[in-house]
Amino acid sequence: MAIEADNNQLVKLQRQIKARKASSKRAKSLAKSASAAGEPGAGGLNLMDSSVSKEVADLQQQFVSTSKEYQQVRAKISYQQRERKSNEITKREMEKLPASSDSKTYMCVGKMYMLTSRDDVMSQQVCSRVMTRSAS
């Protein structure tokens, strides 16, 4: 799973999980070598004691929840960026219209388009930008 380098919490969790996996592999290899050498009691060696396995499970759970939160934040950021671009395009196109023009402009309201004046559309864009900035 690829993660971004600037997300310190995910990098830390990934490092901890890798360390746990490496220690688990070492314990397995020690158990195999001990059982191959015929040492008594080596076959009953518990590879990971319960506290370590519980900690690994907790770290995995934290990693999953943090990953979900991270994806939600990324989705919100991309939505806000798309919304901002849309507002900028609308503003640019509306500024091209003359202020005293009788041009028909329509604003999307739910599933319909409502005939509005240029000034109303421009003021709505300003309100939308203010709300977007305060929500960020």
N, CA, C and O atoms as a GROMACS GRO file, in nm:
protein
  544
    1MET      N    1   0.085  -0.118   0.000
    1MET     CA    2   0.000   0.000   0.000
    1MET      C    3   0.089   0.123   0.000
    1MET      O    4   0.176   0.137   0.086
    2ALA      N    5   0.068   0.210  -0.093
    2ALA     CA    6   0.149   0.330  -0.104
    2ALA      C    7   0.092   0.438  -0.014
    2ALA      O    8  -0.029   0.462  -0.011
    3ILE      N    9   0.180   0.504   0.059
    3ILE     CA   10   0.139   0.614   0.145
    3ILE      C   11   0.222   0.736   0.110
    3ILE      O   12   0.331   0.724   0.053
    4GLU      N   13   0.172   0.850   0.144
    4GLU     CA   14   0.246   0.972   0.117
    4GLU      C   15   0.350   0.994   0.224
    4GLU      O   16   0.326   0.966   0.342
    5ALA      N   17   0.465   1.043   0.185
    5ALA     CA   18   0.577   1.060   0.277
    5ALA      C   19   0.551   1.170   0.380
    5ALA      O   20   0.612   1.169   0.487
    6ASP      N   21   0.461   1.262   0.351
    6ASP     CA   22   0.437   1.372   0.445
    6ASP      C   23   0.335   1.338   0.554
    6ASP      O   24   0.304   1.423   0.637
    7ASN      N   25   0.282   1.216   0.555
    7ASN     CA   26   0.189   1.174   0.659
    7ASN      C   27   0.267   1.098   0.765
    7ASN      O   28   0.285   0.977   0.754
    8ASN      N   29   0.313   1.169   0.867
    8ASN     CA   30   0.402   1.113   0.968
    8ASN      C   31   0.339   0.999   1.047
    8ASN      O   32   0.407   0.902   1.079
    9GLN      N   33   0.212   1.011   1.078
    9GLN     CA   34   0.147   0.908   1.159
    9GLN      C   35   0.140   0.776   1.084
    9GLN      O   36   0.165   0.670   1.141
   10LEU      N   37   0.106   0.781   0.954
   10LEU     CA   38   0.101   0.657   0.877
   10LEU      C   39   0.239   0.597   0.860
   10LEU      O   40   0.255   0.475   0.865
   11VAL      N   41   0.339   0.681   0.838
   11VAL     CA   42   0.476   0.631   0.824
   11VAL      C   43   0.522   0.564   0.953
   11VAL      O   44   0.585   0.458   0.949
   12LYS      N   45   0.490   0.623   1.066
   12LYS     CA   46   0.528   0.566   1.195
   12LYS      C   47   0.460   0.430   1.217
   12LYS      O   48   0.524   0.334   1.258
   13LEU      N   49   0.330   0.425   1.189
   13LEU     CA   50   0.257   0.298   1.204
   13LEU      C   51   0.312   0.191   1.110
   13LEU      O   52   0.325   0.075   1.149
   14GLN      N   53   0.345   0.230   0.989
   14GLN     CA   54   0.399   0.134   0.893
   14GLN      C   55   0.535   0.082   0.942
   14GLN      O   56   0.564  -0.037   0.930
   15ARG      N   57   0.617   0.170   0.996
   15ARG     CA   58   0.747   0.128   1.050
   15ARG      C   59   0.730   0.030   1.166
   15ARG      O   60   0.801  -0.070   1.174
   16GLN      N   61   0.634   0.059   1.254
   16GLN     CA   62   0.610  -0.030   1.368
   16GLN      C   63   0.561  -0.167   1.322
   16GLN      O   64   0.604  -0.269   1.376
   17ILE      N   65   0.474  -0.170   1.224
   17ILE     CA   66   0.423  -0.297   1.173
   17ILE      C   67   0.534  -0.377   1.108
   17ILE      O   68   0.542  -0.498   1.126
   18LYS      N   69   0.621  -0.309   1.031
   18LYS     CA   70   0.734  -0.379   0.969
   18LYS      C   71   0.826  -0.437   1.075
   18LYS      O   72   0.878  -0.548   1.059
   19ALA      N   73   0.848  -0.362   1.183
   19ALA     CA   74   0.935  -0.412   1.290
   19ALA      C   75   0.872  -0.535   1.355
   19ALA      O   76   0.942  -0.631   1.386
   20ARG      N   77   0.742  -0.532   1.376
   20ARG     CA   78   0.672  -0.647   1.436
   20ARG      C   79   0.681  -0.768   1.344
   20ARG      O   80   0.703  -0.880   1.391
   21LYS      N   81   0.664  -0.748   1.214
   21LYS     CA   82   0.674  -0.858   1.120
   21LYS      C   83   0.814  -0.917   1.119
   21LYS      O   84   0.831  -1.039   1.114
   22ALA      N   85   0.914  -0.830   1.124
   22ALA     CA   86   1.053  -0.878   1.124
   22ALA      C   87   1.083  -0.959   1.249
   22ALA      O   88   1.149  -1.063   1.242
   23SER      N   89   1.035  -0.912   1.364
   23SER     CA   90   1.059  -0.987   1.488
   23SER      C   91   0.983  -1.120   1.485
   23SER      O   92   1.032  -1.220   1.538
   24SER      N   93   0.866  -1.121   1.424
   24SER     CA   94   0.790  -1.245   1.410
   24SER      C   95   0.864  -1.344   1.322
   24SER      O   96   0.870  -1.463   1.353
   25LYS      N   97   0.921  -1.295   1.212
   25LYS     CA   98   0.998  -1.383   1.123
   25LYS      C   99   1.120  -1.439   1.195
   25LYS      O  100   1.154  -1.557   1.179
   26ARG      N  101   1.187  -1.355   1.275
   26ARG     CA  102   1.304  -1.403   1.350
   26ARG      C  103   1.264  -1.511   1.449
   26ARG      O  104   1.335  -1.610   1.466
   27ALA      N  105   1.151  -1.491   1.516
   27ALA     CA  106   1.104  -1.590   1.613
   27ALA      C  107   1.072  -1.721   1.544
   27ALA      O  108   1.101  -1.828   1.597
   28LYS      N  109   1.011  -1.713   1.426
   28LYS     CA  110   0.979  -1.835   1.351
   28LYS      C  111   1.106  -1.907   1.308
   28LYS      O  112   1.115  -2.030   1.319
   29SER      N  113   1.204  -1.832   1.261
   29SER     CA  114   1.327  -1.896   1.217
   29SER      C  115   1.402  -1.959   1.335
   29SER      O  116   1.462  -2.065   1.322
   30LEU      N  117   1.398  -1.893   1.451
   30LEU     CA  118   1.460  -1.950   1.571
   30LEU      C  119   1.389  -2.078   1.613
   30LEU      O  120   1.453  -2.174   1.654
   31ALA      N  121   1.257  -2.077   1.603
   31ALA     CA  122   1.180  -2.196   1.640
   31ALA      C  123   1.210  -2.311   1.546
   31ALA      O  124   1.221  -2.426   1.589
   32LYS      N  125   1.223  -2.281   1.417
   32LYS     CA  126   1.254  -2.386   1.320
   32LYS      C  127   1.393  -2.444   1.344
   32LYS      O  128   1.413  -2.565   1.340
   33SER      N  129   1.489  -2.356   1.369
   33SER     CA  130   1.625  -2.405   1.392
   33SER      C  131   1.634  -2.483   1.522
   33SER      O  132   1.708  -2.582   1.531
   34ALA      N  133   1.560  -2.442   1.624
   34ALA     CA  134   1.561  -2.512   1.751
   34ALA      C  135   1.495  -2.648   1.738
   34ALA      O  136   1.543  -2.746   1.795
   35SER      N  137   1.385  -2.655   1.663
   35SER     CA  138   1.318  -2.784   1.646
   35SER      C  139   1.400  -2.876   1.557
   35SER      O  140   1.396  -2.997   1.575
   36ALA      N  141   1.472  -2.821   1.461
   36ALA     CA  142   1.557  -2.902   1.374
   36ALA      C  143   1.676  -2.957   1.453
   36ALA      O  144   1.724  -3.067   1.424
   37ALA      N  145   1.724  -2.883   1.551
   37ALA     CA  146   1.836  -2.928   1.632
   37ALA      C  147   1.791  -3.030   1.736
   37ALA      O  148   1.875  -3.096   1.798
   38GLY      N  149   1.661  -3.044   1.755
   38GLY     CA  150   1.610  -3.144   1.847
   38GLY      C  151   1.609  -3.100   1.992
   38GLY      O  152   1.613  -3.184   2.082
   39GLU      N  153   1.605  -2.971   2.016
   39GLU     CA  154   1.603  -2.922   2.153
   39GLU      C  155   1.468  -2.954   2.216
   39GLU      O  156   1.365  -2.935   2.152
   40PRO      N  157   1.466  -3.001   2.338
   40PRO     CA  158   1.338  -3.031   2.402
   40PRO      C  159   1.261  -2.903   2.434
   40PRO      O  160   1.317  -2.802   2.476
   41GLY      N  161   1.131  -2.912   2.414
   41GLY     CA  162   1.045  -2.798   2.446
   41GLY      C  163   1.040  -2.693   2.338
   41GLY      O  164   0.966  -2.596   2.350
   42ALA      N  165   1.118  -2.709   2.231
   42ALA     CA  166   1.120  -2.609   2.125
   42ALA      C  167   0.993  -2.617   2.041
   42ALA      O  168   0.949  -2.516   1.986
   43GLY      N  169   0.935  -2.735   2.030
   43GLY     CA  170   0.812  -2.748   1.950
   43GLY      C  171   0.697  -2.674   2.012
   43GLY      O  172   0.608  -2.630   1.939
   44GLY      N  173   0.693  -2.657   2.144
   44GLY     CA  174   0.584  -2.588   2.211
   44GLY      C  175   0.610  -2.440   2.228
   44GLY      O  176   0.536  -2.372   2.300
   45LEU      N  177   0.713  -2.387   2.163
   45LEU     CA  178   0.748  -2.246   2.174
   45LEU      C  179   0.639  -2.160   2.111
   45LEU      O  180   0.604  -2.177   1.994
   46ASN      N  181   0.586  -2.069   2.190
   46ASN     CA  182   0.483  -1.979   2.140
   46ASN      C  183   0.551  -1.872   2.057
   46ASN      O  184   0.637  -1.800   2.108
   47LEU      N  185   0.514  -1.860   1.928
   47LEU     CA  186   0.583  -1.767   1.839
   47LEU      C  187   0.564  -1.622   1.883
   47LEU      O  188   0.658  -1.543   1.882
   48MET      N  189   0.444  -1.588   1.920
   48MET     CA  190   0.420  -1.453   1.969
   48MET      C  191   0.334  -1.463   2.094
   48MET      O  192   0.229  -1.527   2.094
   49ASP      N  193   0.380  -1.401   2.199
   49ASP     CA  194   0.298  -1.406   2.319
   49ASP      C  195   0.175  -1.318   2.300
   49ASP      O  196   0.168  -1.238   2.207
   50SER      N  197   0.079  -1.333   2.388
   50SER     CA  198  -0.051  -1.267   2.369
   50SER      C  199  -0.042  -1.115   2.369
   50SER      O  200  -0.118  -1.049   2.298
   51SER      N  201   0.048  -1.058   2.446
   51SER     CA  202   0.058  -0.912   2.450
   51SER      C  203   0.108  -0.856   2.318
   51SER      O  204   0.062  -0.752   2.272
   52VAL      N  205   0.203  -0.926   2.257
   52VAL     CA  206   0.256  -0.878   2.129
   52VAL      C  207   0.150  -0.893   2.020
   52VAL      O  208   0.133  -0.803   1.938
   53SER      N  209   0.079  -1.005   2.019
   53SER     CA  210  -0.024  -1.024   1.916
   53SER      C  211  -0.138  -0.924   1.934
   53SER      O  212  -0.194  -0.876   1.836
   54LYS      N  213  -0.172  -0.893   2.060
   54LYS     CA  214  -0.277  -0.795   2.086
   54LYS      C  215  -0.230  -0.657   2.038
   54LYS      O  216  -0.309  -0.581   1.982
   55GLU      N  217  -0.105  -0.626   2.061
   55GLU     CA  218  -0.050  -0.496   2.020
   55GLU      C  219  -0.049  -0.484   1.868
   55GLU      O  220  -0.082  -0.379   1.813
   56VAL      N  221  -0.012  -0.591   1.801
   56VAL     CA  222  -0.011  -0.591   1.654
   56VAL      C  223  -0.153  -0.572   1.602
   56VAL      O  224  -0.176  -0.496   1.508
   57ALA      N  225  -0.249  -0.642   1.663
   57ALA     CA  226  -0.388  -0.628   1.620
   57ALA      C  227  -0.436  -0.484   1.641
   57ALA      O  228  -0.507  -0.429   1.557
   58ASP      N  229  -0.399  -0.424   1.754
   58ASP     CA  230  -0.437  -0.285   1.780
   58ASP      C  231  -0.375  -0.191   1.678
   58ASP      O  232  -0.440  -0.099   1.630
   59LEU      N  233  -0.248  -0.213   1.646
   59LEU     CA  234  -0.180  -0.129   1.547
   59LEU      C  235  -0.245  -0.143   1.410
   59LEU      O  236  -0.261  -0.045   1.337
   60GLN      N  237  -0.283  -0.265   1.375
   60GLN     CA  238  -0.348  -0.286   1.246
   60GLN      C  239  -0.483  -0.213   1.243
   60GLN      O  240  -0.518  -0.152   1.142
   61GLN      N  241  -0.555  -0.221   1.352
   61GLN     CA  242  -0.684  -0.154   1.360
   61GLN      C  243  -0.666  -0.002   1.350
   61GLN      O  244  -0.743   0.066   1.283
   62GLN      N  245  -0.565   0.050   1.418
   62GLN     CA  246  -0.536   0.194   1.412
   62GLN      C  247  -0.499   0.233   1.269
   62GLN      O  248  -0.542   0.337   1.219
   63PHE      N  249  -0.419   0.150   1.205
   63PHE     CA  250  -0.375   0.178   1.069
   63PHE      C  251  -0.495   0.182   0.975
   63PHE      O  252  -0.503   0.271   0.890
   64VAL      N  253  -0.586   0.088   0.988
   64VAL     CA  254  -0.704   0.084   0.902
   64VAL      C  255  -0.791   0.208   0.925
   64VAL      O  256  -0.834   0.272   0.829
   65SER      N  257  -0.815   0.243   1.050
   65SER     CA  258  -0.899   0.360   1.078
   65SER      C  259  -0.831   0.489   1.031
   65SER      O  260  -0.897   0.578   0.978
   66THR      N  261  -0.700   0.499   1.052
   66THR     CA  262  -0.628   0.618   1.006
   66THR      C  263  -0.629   0.626   0.854
   66THR      O  264  -0.642   0.735   0.798
   67SER      N  265  -0.617   0.513   0.788
   67SER     CA  266  -0.621   0.512   0.641
   67SER      C  267  -0.757   0.558   0.591
   67SER      O  268  -0.765   0.634   0.494
   68LYS      N  269  -0.865   0.513   0.656
   68LYS     CA  270  -0.999   0.555   0.615
   68LYS      C  271  -1.016   0.705   0.634
   68LYS      O  272  -1.069   0.774   0.546
   69GLU      N  273  -0.971   0.756   0.748
   69GLU     CA  274  -0.981   0.900   0.773
   69GLU      C  275  -0.901   0.978   0.670
   69GLU      O  276  -0.944   1.083   0.622
   70TYR      N  277  -0.784   0.928   0.638
   70TYR     CA  278  -0.697   0.993   0.540
   70TYR      C  279  -0.766   0.999   0.404
   70TYR      O  280  -0.763   1.102   0.336
   71GLN      N  281  -0.829   0.889   0.363
   71GLN     CA  282  -0.899   0.886   0.235
   71GLN      C  283  -1.017   0.982   0.235
   71GLN      O  284  -1.045   1.046   0.133
   72GLN      N  285  -1.087   0.993   0.348
   72GLN     CA  286  -1.199   1.087   0.357
   72GLN      C  287  -1.152   1.231   0.343
   72GLN      O  288  -1.215   1.312   0.275
   73VAL      N  289  -1.041   1.263   0.407
   73VAL     CA  290  -0.986   1.398   0.398
   73VAL      C  291  -0.943   1.428   0.256
   73VAL      O  292  -0.968   1.537   0.204
   74ARG      N  293  -0.878   1.330   0.191
   74ARG     CA  294  -0.836   1.349   0.052
   74ARG      C  295  -0.957   1.373  -0.039
   74ARG      O  296  -0.952   1.456  -0.129
   75ALA      N  297  -1.066   1.298  -0.015
   75ALA     CA  298  -1.187   1.315  -0.094
   75ALA      C  299  -1.246   1.454  -0.074
   75ALA      O  300  -1.290   1.518  -0.169
   76LYS      N  301  -1.247   1.502   0.051
   76LYS     CA  302  -1.300   1.636   0.079
   76LYS      C  303  -1.216   1.742   0.012
   76LYS      O  304  -1.268   1.839  -0.042
   77ILE      N  305  -1.084   1.724   0.016
   77ILE     CA  306  -0.995   1.821  -0.047
   77ILE      C  307  -1.019   1.826  -0.197
   77ILE      O  308  -1.027   1.934  -0.255
   78SER      N  309  -1.030   1.710  -0.261
   78SER     CA  310  -1.051   1.709  -0.406
   78SER      C  311  -1.187   1.769  -0.442
   78SER      O  312  -1.200   1.837  -0.544
   79TYR      N  313  -1.289   1.744  -0.359
   79TYR     CA  314  -1.421   1.804  -0.383
   79TYR      C  315  -1.411   1.956  -0.374
   79TYR      O  316  -1.465   2.027  -0.459
   80GLN      N  317  -1.342   2.007  -0.271
   80GLN     CA  318  -1.329   2.151  -0.255
   80GLN      C  319  -1.252   2.213  -0.372
   80GLN      O  320  -1.284   2.323  -0.416
   81GLN      N  321  -1.150   2.141  -0.422
   81GLN     CA  322  -1.074   2.194  -0.535
   81GLN      C  323  -1.160   2.201  -0.661
   81GLN      O  324  -1.152   2.298  -0.735
   82ARG      N  325  -1.241   2.096  -0.685
   82ARG     CA  326  -1.331   2.098  -0.801
   82ARG      C  327  -1.432   2.211  -0.789
   82ARG      O  328  -1.461   2.280  -0.887
   83GLU      N  329  -1.486   2.230  -0.670
   83GLU     CA  330  -1.584   2.335  -0.646
   83GLU      C  331  -1.521   2.473  -0.669
   83GLU      O  332  -1.582   2.561  -0.729
   84ARG      N  333  -1.399   2.490  -0.621
   84ARG     CA  334  -1.330   2.618  -0.640
   84ARG      C  335  -1.307   2.647  -0.788
   84ARG      O  336  -1.328   2.760  -0.833
   85LYS      N  337  -1.262   2.545  -0.863
   85LYS     CA  338  -1.239   2.564  -1.007
   85LYS      C  339  -1.369   2.601  -1.078
   85LYS      O  340  -1.370   2.689  -1.164
   86SER      N  341  -1.476   2.533  -1.042
   86SER     CA  342  -1.606   2.563  -1.102
   86SER      C  343  -1.647   2.706  -1.073
   86SER      O  344  -1.694   2.777  -1.162
   87ASN      N  345  -1.629   2.749  -0.951
   87ASN     CA  346  -1.664   2.887  -0.914
   87ASN      C  347  -1.578   2.989  -0.987
   87ASN      O  348  -1.626   3.095  -1.028
   88GLU      N  349  -1.450   2.958  -1.004
   88GLU     CA  350  -1.361   3.050  -1.075
   88GLU      C  351  -1.401   3.062  -1.221
   88GLU      O  352  -1.400   3.172  -1.277
   89ILE      N  353  -1.437   2.951  -1.283
   89ILE     CA  354  -1.479   2.954  -1.423
   89ILE      C  355  -1.607   3.035  -1.438
   89ILE      O  356  -1.620   3.117  -1.529
   90THR      N  357  -1.702   3.011  -1.348
   90THR     CA  358  -1.828   3.085  -1.352
   90THR      C  359  -1.804   3.234  -1.335
   90THR      O  360  -1.862   3.315  -1.406
   91LYS      N  361  -1.718   3.269  -1.241
   91LYS     CA  362  -1.689   3.410  -1.215
   91LYS      C  363  -1.625   3.475  -1.338
   91LYS      O  364  -1.662   3.586  -1.377
   92ARG      N  365  -1.528   3.404  -1.397
   92ARG     CA  366  -1.461   3.457  -1.515
   92ARG      C  367  -1.560   3.481  -1.629
   92ARG      O  368  -1.555   3.585  -1.695
   93GLU      N  369  -1.648   3.385  -1.652
   93GLU     CA  370  -1.745   3.398  -1.761
   93GLU      C  371  -1.847   3.508  -1.731
   93GLU      O  372  -1.889   3.581  -1.821
   94MET      N  373  -1.886   3.521  -1.606
   94MET     CA  374  -1.982   3.625  -1.570
   94MET      C  375  -1.921   3.765  -1.580
   94MET      O  376  -1.990   3.861  -1.612
   95GLU      N  377  -1.792   3.776  -1.553
   95GLU     CA  378  -1.726   3.906  -1.564
   95GLU      C  379  -1.714   3.951  -1.709
   95GLU      O  380  -1.700   4.070  -1.737
   96LYS      N  381  -1.720   3.856  -1.803
   96LYS     CA  382  -1.714   3.890  -1.945
   96LYS      C  383  -1.842   3.959  -1.991
   96LYS      O  384  -1.842   4.038  -2.086
   97LEU      N  385  -1.953   3.929  -1.922
   97LEU     CA  386  -2.080   3.992  -1.958
   97LEU      C  387  -2.080   4.137  -1.912
   97LEU      O  388  -2.029   4.166  -1.804
   98PRO      N  389  -2.134   4.227  -1.991
   98PRO     CA  390  -2.143   4.367  -1.946
   98PRO      C  391  -2.238   4.379  -1.826
   98PRO      O  392  -2.338   4.307  -1.818
   99ALA      N  393  -2.206   4.467  -1.735
   99ALA     CA  394  -2.283   4.483  -1.612
   99ALA      C  395  -2.425   4.530  -1.640
   99ALA      O  396  -2.517   4.491  -1.568
  100SER      N  397  -2.444   4.613  -1.741
  100SER     CA  398  -2.578   4.667  -1.769
  100SER      C  399  -2.650   4.587  -1.877
  100SER      O  400  -2.751   4.631  -1.930
  101SER      N  401  -2.598   4.472  -1.908
  101SER     CA  402  -2.654   4.391  -2.016
  101SER      C  403  -2.785   4.326  -1.975
  101SER      O  404  -2.809   4.298  -1.857
  102ASP      N  405  -2.870   4.302  -2.074
  102ASP     CA  406  -2.996   4.232  -2.050
  102ASP      C  407  -2.979   4.083  -2.081
  102ASP      O  408  -3.076   4.015  -2.115
  103SER      N  409  -2.858   4.033  -2.070
  103SER     CA  410  -2.832   3.892  -2.097
  103SER      C  411  -2.907   3.806  -1.998
  103SER      O  412  -2.915   3.837  -1.879
  104LYS      N  413  -2.961   3.696  -2.048
  104LYS     CA  414  -3.031   3.604  -1.959
  104LYS      C  415  -2.927   3.514  -1.892
  104LYS      O  416  -2.845   3.452  -1.959
  105THR      N  417  -2.933   3.508  -1.763
  105THR     CA  418  -2.846   3.417  -1.688
  105THR      C  419  -2.933   3.326  -1.603
  105THR      O  420  -3.036   3.366  -1.550
  106TYR      N  421  -2.889   3.202  -1.592
  106TYR     CA  422  -2.965   3.103  -1.518
  106TYR      C  423  -2.877   3.045  -1.407
  106TYR      O  424  -2.757   3.023  -1.425
  107MET      N  425  -2.940   3.022  -1.294
  107MET     CA  426  -2.869   2.963  -1.180
  107MET      C  427  -2.934   2.828  -1.148
  107MET      O  428  -3.056   2.816  -1.146
  108CYS      N  429  -2.850   2.730  -1.125
  108CYS     CA  430  -2.899   2.596  -1.095
  108CYS      C  431  -2.954   2.593  -0.952
  108CYS      O  432  -2.884   2.628  -0.857
  109VAL      N  433  -3.080   2.551  -0.939
  109VAL     CA  434  -3.144   2.538  -0.808
  109VAL      C  435  -3.203   2.398  -0.803
  109VAL      O  436  -3.310   2.374  -0.858
  110GLY      N  437  -3.133   2.305  -0.739
  110GLY     CA  438  -3.180   2.167  -0.735
  110GLY      C  439  -3.175   2.106  -0.873
  110GLY      O  440  -3.068   2.095  -0.933
  111LYS      N  441  -3.293   2.065  -0.924
  111LYS     CA  442  -3.300   2.003  -1.057
  111LYS      C  443  -3.351   2.099  -1.164
  111LYS      O  444  -3.382   2.057  -1.275
  112MET      N  445  -3.360   2.226  -1.130
  112MET     CA  446  -3.410   2.322  -1.227
  112MET      C  447  -3.315   2.440  -1.240
  112MET      O  448  -3.226   2.460  -1.157
  113TYR      N  449  -3.336   2.518  -1.343
  113TYR     CA  450  -3.258   2.639  -1.365
  113TYR      C  451  -3.353   2.757  -1.353
  113TYR      O  452  -3.462   2.758  -1.411
  114MET      N  453  -3.308   2.856  -1.277
  114MET     CA  454  -3.393   2.972  -1.251
  114MET      C  455  -3.330   3.095  -1.316
  114MET      O  456  -3.211   3.120  -1.302
  115LEU      N  457  -3.413   3.172  -1.385
  115LEU     CA  458  -3.367   3.294  -1.449
  115LEU      C  459  -3.332   3.395  -1.340
  115LEU      O  460  -3.415   3.428  -1.256
  116THR      N  461  -3.207   3.445  -1.343
  116THR     CA  462  -3.162   3.542  -1.243
  116THR      C  463  -3.082   3.651  -1.311
  116THR      O  464  -3.040   3.638  -1.426
  117SER      N  465  -3.061   3.757  -1.239
  117SER     CA  466  -2.979   3.866  -1.292
  117SER      C  467  -2.831   3.834  -1.275
  117SER      O  468  -2.794   3.747  -1.195
  118ARG      N  469  -2.749   3.903  -1.349
  118ARG     CA  470  -2.603   3.883  -1.340
  118ARG      C  471  -2.553   3.911  -1.198
  118ARG      O  472  -2.468   3.839  -1.146
  119ASP      N  473  -2.607   4.017  -1.137
  119ASP     CA  474  -2.564   4.054  -1.002
  119ASP      C  475  -2.597   3.945  -0.900
  119ASP      O  476  -2.517   3.919  -0.810
  120ASP      N  477  -2.714   3.882  -0.914
  120ASP     CA  478  -2.750   3.774  -0.823
  120ASP      C  479  -2.654   3.656  -0.836
  120ASP      O  480  -2.613   3.597  -0.736
  121VAL      N  481  -2.618   3.622  -0.959
  121VAL     CA  482  -2.525   3.510  -0.980
  121VAL      C  483  -2.389   3.544  -0.920
  121VAL      O  484  -2.327   3.460  -0.855
  122MET      N  485  -2.343   3.666  -0.942
  122MET     CA  486  -2.213   3.708  -0.888
  122MET      C  487  -2.214   3.707  -0.734
  122MET      O  488  -2.118   3.663  -0.672
  123SER      N  489  -2.323   3.756  -0.674
  123SER     CA  490  -2.329   3.756  -0.527
  123SER      C  491  -2.336   3.614  -0.473
  123SER      O  492  -2.280   3.585  -0.368
  124GLN      N  493  -2.405   3.526  -0.545
  124GLN     CA  494  -2.412   3.385  -0.503
  124GLN      C  495  -2.273   3.322  -0.509
  124GLN      O  496  -2.239   3.242  -0.422
  125GLN      N  497  -2.193   3.356  -0.608
  125GLN     CA  498  -2.058   3.302  -0.619
  125GLN      C  499  -1.973   3.350  -0.502
  125GLN      O  500  -1.893   3.273  -0.448
  126VAL      N  501  -1.989   3.475  -0.463
  126VAL     CA  502  -1.914   3.529  -0.350
  126VAL      C  503  -1.952   3.455  -0.222
  126VAL      O  504  -1.865   3.417  -0.145
  127CYS      N  505  -2.082   3.435  -0.200
  127CYS     CA  506  -2.128   3.362  -0.080
  127CYS      C  507  -2.076   3.219  -0.081
  127CYS      O  508  -2.035   3.167   0.022
  128SER      N  509  -2.078   3.158  -0.197
  128SER     CA  510  -2.031   3.019  -0.208
  128SER      C  511  -1.883   3.010  -0.174
  128SER      O  512  -1.840   2.916  -0.107
  129ARG      N  513  -1.803   3.106  -0.221
  129ARG     CA  514  -1.660   3.105  -0.192
  129ARG      C  515  -1.634   3.127  -0.044
  129ARG      O  516  -1.544   3.065   0.013
  130VAL      N  517  -1.711   3.214   0.018
  130VAL     CA  518  -1.693   3.241   0.161
  130VAL      C  519  -1.725   3.115   0.241
  130VAL      O  520  -1.652   3.081   0.334
  131MET      N  521  -1.835   3.046   0.207
  131MET     CA  522  -1.872   2.924   0.278
  131MET      C  523  -1.768   2.814   0.256
  131MET      O  524  -1.736   2.740   0.349
  132THR      N  525  -1.714   2.804   0.136
  132THR     CA  526  -1.613   2.703   0.108
  132THR      C  527  -1.487   2.729   0.190
  132THR      O  528  -1.428   2.635   0.243
  133ARG      N  529  -1.447   2.851   0.200
  133ARG     CA  530  -1.326   2.883   0.277
  133ARG      C  531  -1.347   2.856   0.426
  133ARG      O  532  -1.256   2.807   0.493
  134SER      N  533  -1.465   2.889   0.478
  134SER     CA  534  -1.489   2.867   0.620
  134SER      C  535  -1.504   2.719   0.650
  134SER      O  536  -1.475   2.677   0.762
  135ALA      N  537  -1.549   2.637   0.555
  135ALA     CA  538  -1.564   2.493   0.576
  135ALA      C  539  -1.430   2.422   0.571
  135ALA      O  540  -1.416   2.313   0.626
  136SER      N  541  -1.331   2.482   0.505
  136SER     CA  542  -1.200   2.416   0.491
  136SER      C  543  -1.124   2.411   0.619
  136SER      O  544  -1.013   2.359   0.623
   0.00000   0.00000   0.00000
